[in-house]
Amino acid sequence: ILAKVVKFGEGLVYRMCDLVIADTPYQQEFMESIFGVPKHKIRTVALGADDMFYPYTPYTNLTKKINVTYYGLYVPIHGIEYIIEAAKILKHDHDIHFDMIGNRGQVFDETISKVKRLQLKNISFYYDIPQTEHIPIAQKADIFFGFLAKHPSIDRVIPNKVYQGLSLNKVVMTAEAPVIKSVFTHKENIYMVPPGDANSLVSAILELKNDPKLRQRIANSGHKLFAKNFSPKVVGKKIIEFMKDVV
């Protein structure tokens, strides 16, 4: 009953607005079908990322020693359990290190407990620190994770972290999904992996570890796409245009 009340309230707020912004066409369809938002009220604008807070860093690491980075809250949709499983499989590869950046969430305690139980030495955790301290750590990444779990939301939304990784000029690795495939090209400007599959994640990490030129090419192409379509200037201009249409 509570869920129905919340759904009705959320839909009512959307329908009262003159302009509703969805971050992808798939999310727009979801809002139309689930919340009954009139199509003429919705515009699609990508989330993008603040390229001043997530600054471009030239990709120069052409060695086979890499950092693999998770950045975000510890919530189920992100698929953190697959990162931990991948770290366990790769624990004897001393050229691969995992950095976990982000504050607590629903699966934080169980994640920490599992890593301690497995005695994994190839993972470093950075939490309960100011957000400004996250970026210098993230700038050391070679591979930057997006979504990794299997979840309905993954089919229709692109998380902030994907755009943040692109802005930082990193190889973004995220779950293959309809919305991702509609914007990006595998191994050209992003690296896609099957959702909810630790073994495939390991294979992908190893391929990128062993091919520095591929990492550099994906990172550079991803950042160019970000600058063209997802920077604050581009996103802001679209929002202003849509607001003018409504006014």
LOVEXDREN-730742 format. One record per residue (C-alpha): residue number from 1; x, y, z; residue in three letters. Coordinates in steps of 0.02 Angstrom, whole numbers, plus 50000, padded with zeros to 5 digits. Layout:
NUM	X	Y	Z	ALA
...
% end
This chain:
1	50000	50000	50000	ILE
2	50140	50119	50046	LEU
3	50227	50085	49880	ALA
4	50067	50128	49784	LYS
5	50049	50290	49882	VAL
6	50229	50339	49846	VAL
7	50209	50296	49662	LYS
8	50051	50401	49649	PHE
9	50135	50547	49737	GLY
10	50287	50541	49627	GLU
11	50183	50531	49469	GLY
12	50075	50676	49527	LEU
13	50229	50786	49551	VAL
14	50291	50745	49375	TYR
15	50123	50779	49296	ARG
16	50109	50948	49384	MET
17	50273	51008	49309	CYS
18	50285	51107	49148	ASP
19	50451	51024	49105	LEU
20	50515	50853	49158	VAL
21	50694	50805	49115	ILE
22	50740	50622	49088	ALA
23	50922	50573	49072	ASP
24	50896	50448	48930	THR
25	50759	50406	48802	PRO
26	50736	50240	48893	TYR
27	50702	50332	49055	GLN
28	50581	50445	48964	GLN
29	50482	50293	48905	GLU
30	50483	50226	49082	PHE
31	50413	50390	49152	MET
32	50277	50393	49020	GLU
33	50222	50213	49047	SER
34	50244	50197	49237	ILE
35	50199	50372	49298	PHE
36	50087	50429	49157	GLY
37	50188	50585	49119	VAL
38	50128	50665	48955	PRO
39	50258	50645	48818	LYS
40	50254	50830	48772	HIS
41	50315	50877	48947	LYS
42	50472	50770	48943	ILE
43	50641	50814	48869	ARG
44	50796	50705	48869	THR
45	50960	50775	48933	VAL
46	51111	50670	48983	ALA
47	51174	50687	49161	LEU
48	51350	50732	49108	GLY
49	51485	50775	49235	ALA
50	51575	50927	49302	ASP
51	51738	50929	49204	ASP
52	51814	51053	49327	MET
53	51786	50936	49473	PHE
54	51832	50784	49369	TYR
55	51975	50857	49266	PRO
56	52051	50783	49111	TYR
57	52212	50688	49144	THR
58	52319	50631	48996	PRO
59	52324	50442	48986	TYR
60	52509	50398	48992	THR
61	52521	50229	49078	ASN
62	52581	50108	48944	LEU
63	52642	49977	49068	THR
64	52552	49819	49122	LYS
65	52537	49878	49302	LYS
66	52362	49951	49325	ILE
67	52239	50022	49450	ASN
68	52058	49969	49437	VAL
69	51942	50092	49523	THR
70	51766	50090	49595	TYR
71	51693	50260	49637	TYR
72	51524	50277	49722	GLY
73	51412	50223	49864	LEU
74	51403	50043	49924	TYR
75	51230	50000	49857	VAL
76	51170	49838	49775	PRO
77	51138	49907	49600	ILE
78	51323	49944	49574	HIS
79	51376	49761	49581	GLY
80	51516	49781	49707	ILE
81	51510	49594	49746	GLU
82	51575	49558	49570	TYR
83	51723	49675	49597	ILE
84	51768	49583	49757	ILE
85	51751	49415	49670	GLU
86	51862	49477	49528	ALA
87	51991	49537	49655	ALA
88	51988	49365	49736	LYS
89	52020	49279	49569	ILE
90	52160	49402	49528	LEU
91	52239	49405	49702	LYS
92	52402	49328	49641	HIS
93	52423	49454	49499	ASP
94	52528	49587	49582	HIS
95	52513	49704	49433	ASP
96	52327	49736	49466	ILE
97	52265	49837	49614	HIS
98	52087	49884	49657	PHE
99	52042	50053	49733	ASP
100	51871	50071	49813	MET
101	51825	50254	49833	ILE
102	51662	50308	49914	GLY
103	51564	50324	50073	ASN
104	51455	50197	50160	ARG
105	51296	50115	50094	GLY
106	51185	49963	50118	GLN
107	51319	49835	50072	VAL
108	51470	49924	50147	PHE
109	51488	49819	50304	ASP
110	51469	49653	50215	GLU
111	51594	49708	50082	THR
112	51726	49753	50211	ILE
113	51693	49592	50307	SER
114	51710	49485	50151	LYS
115	51875	49566	50101	VAL
116	51944	49538	50276	LYS
117	51883	49358	50277	ARG
118	51965	49324	50108	LEU
119	52123	49416	50165	GLN
120	52133	49510	50001	LEU
121	52286	49623	49994	LYS
122	52251	49690	49820	ASN
123	52109	49806	49874	ILE
124	52122	49977	49957	SER
125	51969	50062	50032	PHE
126	51948	50251	50040	TYR
127	51792	50302	50137	TYR
128	51735	50432	50262	ASP
129	51848	50561	50180	ILE
130	51798	50727	50099	PRO
131	51743	50715	49919	GLN
132	51884	50830	49867	THR
133	52006	50694	49919	GLU
134	51923	50567	49806	HIS
135	51984	50646	49644	ILE
136	52174	50628	49664	PRO
137	52145	50442	49697	ILE
138	52027	50425	49549	ALA
139	52152	50511	49435	GLN
140	52269	50362	49461	LYS
141	52141	50243	49386	ALA
142	52170	50148	49226	ASP
143	52000	50063	49226	ILE
144	51849	50154	49300	PHE
145	51693	50053	49340	PHE
146	51513	50099	49299	GLY
147	51368	49982	49337	PHE
148	51412	49796	49348	LEU
149	51256	49712	49420	ALA
150	51106	49642	49328	LYS
151	50958	49757	49367	HIS
152	50812	49832	49269	PRO
153	50874	50010	49300	SER
154	51037	49971	49211	ILE
155	50942	49946	49049	ASP
156	50876	50125	49049	ARG
157	50995	50240	49145	VAL
158	51177	50290	49131	ILE
159	51253	50328	49303	PRO
160	51353	50482	49349	ASN
161	51510	50377	49368	LYS
162	51514	50334	49183	VAL
163	51520	50519	49136	TYR
164	51641	50556	49278	GLN
165	51761	50422	49216	GLY
166	51750	50489	49039	LEU
167	51783	50665	49102	SER
168	51938	50602	49193	LEU
169	51998	50520	49031	ASN
170	51991	50342	49099	LYS
171	51938	50178	49020	VAL
172	51759	50161	49081	VAL
173	51705	49981	49105	MET
174	51519	49954	49129	THR
175	51382	49825	49105	ALA
176	51319	49797	48929	GLU
177	51142	49865	48918	ALA
178	51025	49937	48786	PRO
179	51049	50116	48845	VAL
180	51239	50099	48847	ILE
181	51243	50022	48673	LYS
182	51134	50164	48607	SER
183	51268	50292	48653	VAL
184	51436	50204	48659	PHE
185	51536	50081	48555	THR
186	51624	49933	48638	HIS
187	51814	49948	48637	LYS
188	51803	50114	48547	GLU
189	51749	50237	48682	ASN
190	51697	50119	48823	ILE
191	51722	49938	48875	TYR
192	51563	49836	48901	MET
193	51551	49677	49005	VAL
194	51406	49556	49034	PRO
195	51312	49611	49190	PRO
196	51327	49507	49348	GLY
197	51473	49401	49286	ASP
198	51635	49404	49386	ALA
199	51728	49287	49267	ASN
200	51692	49399	49118	SER
201	51747	49548	49222	LEU
202	51913	49462	49257	VAL
203	51939	49423	49073	SER
204	51903	49604	49027	ALA
205	52024	49672	49157	ILE
206	52161	49554	49097	LEU
207	52134	49602	48915	GLU
208	52152	49786	48956	LEU
209	52300	49753	49071	LYS
210	52393	49665	48931	ASN
211	52351	49794	48797	ASP
212	52405	49967	48854	PRO
213	52376	50042	48682	LYS
214	52195	49984	48686	LEU
215	52174	50066	48856	ARG
216	52246	50228	48791	GLN
217	52138	50226	48635	ARG
218	51975	50192	48729	ILE
219	52015	50325	48860	ALA
220	52054	50459	48731	ASN
221	51903	50419	48622	SER
222	51790	50414	48774	GLY
223	51847	50586	48830	HIS
224	51822	50659	48656	LYS
225	51643	50594	48657	LEU
226	51617	50668	48830	PHE
227	51682	50839	48776	ALA
228	51569	50836	48623	LYS
229	51406	50778	48704	ASN
230	51413	50774	48894	PHE
231	51512	50923	48958	SER
232	51427	51054	49070	PRO
233	51422	51177	48924	LYS
234	51333	51055	48810	VAL
235	51212	50991	48943	VAL
236	51177	51166	49009	GLY
237	51141	51234	48835	LYS
238	51012	51098	48804	LYS
239	50925	51130	48969	ILE
240	50915	51317	48934	ILE
241	50842	51284	48761	GLU
242	50709	51169	48832	PHE
243	50664	51295	48968	MET
244	50645	51430	48835	LYS
245	50526	51318	48739	ASP
246	50417	51298	48893	VAL
247	50417	51483	48936	VAL
% end
